[in-house]
Amino acid sequence: MLKDSLLGFFKKESSTGILLMLMTIAAMIVANSPLKAYYDAFTEIPVVVSIGTLTIAKPLLLWINDGLMAIFFFMVGLEIKREVVEGELRDPKKIAVPAFAAFGGMAVPALIYTFFNADNPAAMQGWAIPTATDIAFALGILSLLGNRVPPVLKLFLLTLAIIDDLGAIVIIALFYTSGLSHLALGIVATTVFILFMMNRQGIVNNTAYVLVGIVMWVAMLKSGVHATLAGVILGLFIPIKNNKASFHALEHSLHGPVNHVILPLFAFVNTGINFSNVSAKEFIDSVTVGITLGLFLGKQIGIFAFSYLAIFLKLGSLPKGVNWKHLYGLSVLGGVGFTMSLFIGSLAFECSGLSCIPLVDERMGILIGSFLSGILGYAVLLWVAGKERKD
C-alpha cells in the first residue's frame, strides 16, 4: 500500500516541487538545530578521484553543484534539442511570444537588482541571480491546479522556461568563468569536434557520446568555464532524427533521478541558512532586496509586458484558451527562481580563500522572492479558474 502511494506520488508533476520544498525546510531546520555541525560536516566531506596524475579533490557540496548538476544540465540540453527538433521551438510563430516573455523576464529583474546595487561592485556579481525561472518548481505549482487551467498554459510556461534556461546558460558561460586554462579549453574543443563528427557520421550509440562527454566535463572542470556547461553541450549533440526511440528513452530515464534525487539533494545542501547571526538589517540589505524584488516584481512585469509587446507588434498571439488573466498568473509564477537562482548565486558569490568578500546571504532573497511568487501565482490562477467556473 505504501509502495503504491509512493509510486503514485513520484508520478505526479507536482512531486518535484513538493520534494524541493520539503528538502529546503529540512535543510533550514537542521542548520538551526544542534545538528548543524553534522550538516556542515556532510557538505564538506572531502571526495577525491585520482587517475594517474589527474586528481579532482572537492568537498561533497561542490561535487553536487559541479558534478550532479551537470546531469541536470544534460537533461536540459536534451529537452532543448527535443523542443527545437520536434516541439514548440520548431515553429517561429509559436515561440515569438514566450521568447519575448523570457527576454523581458530576464532583463527587468536584472535592471531592478542593478538599481539597488549599482554602487557596490561586489554585490553586482549577483545581478543574474533573479533572472532565472525554475522549470520543475514552476511547473509543479501549475500542475497542482490540474484541469482548472488550460493545458496549453503548461506548454507556454515550458517554452518560456526553456528559453529562460538558454539565457541562463549563456550568462553562466560569459560572466561566471575564471582563470581560464588554454590547455583544458583545447581538450574541450577537441571533444566538441569529436561529438560533432560522431553526429555527422550517423553514430547513434548514446553510451559513446556520454563517454566523450565525461572527458569534456573533466576538461571543462579544469578550464575555468563552469563544468555544468558540458552537460548542455553533450545533450545538444545526442542524435534524435535517426535515434528517436533511444533519445526519448534516455531523456525519460533521467527525469526520475534528476527530479527526485539530484534537485532535492542540491536544494538540501544549498539552502541550510543559519539564522542565529542574521539580523533584521540583512533582510533589507540591497542584495536581499534586489533579488527579492527582481524575482517577485521584475519577473511578472518583464514576462507580462514583453508578452504584450510581442502581441502588439503582431509577432504572435496568446495560445487558444489563454486570456490575459492567465498570462498574469503565469508571469507571477515565473518569479519562482529557486534551483537556477541558487545555482547562479553559488557561482556569483563563491568564496575561495582570501578572495571571499563577506556579503549578505543571497539565498534569503531567493527563498523570499520564490516563495512570494509561487504563492501569489498559484492564488491568481486559482482565482481566475474559480471566476471562469462562475461565469
Buried (B, 14 or more C-beta within 10 A) or exposed (E): EEEEEEEEEBEEBBBBBBBBBEBBEBBBEBBBEEEBEEBBEBBEEEBEEEEEEEEBEBBBBBBBBBBBBBBBBBBBBBBBBBBBEBBBBEEEEBBBBBBBBBBBBBBBBBBBBBBBBEEBEEBBBBBBBBBBBBBBBBBBBBBBBEEEBBEBBBBBBBBBBBBBBBBBBEBBBEEBBEEEBEEBBEBBEBBBEBBEEBBEEEBBEBEEBEEBBEBBBBBBBBBBBBBBBBBBBBBBBBBBEEBBEBBBEBBEEBBEBBBBEBBBBBBBBBBBBBEEEBEEEBBEBBBBBBBBBBBBBBBBBBBBBBBBBBBEEEBBEBBEEBEBBBBBBBBBBBBBBBBBBBBBBBBBBBEEEEEEEEBBBBBBBBBBBBBBBBEBBBEBBBEBBEEBEEE
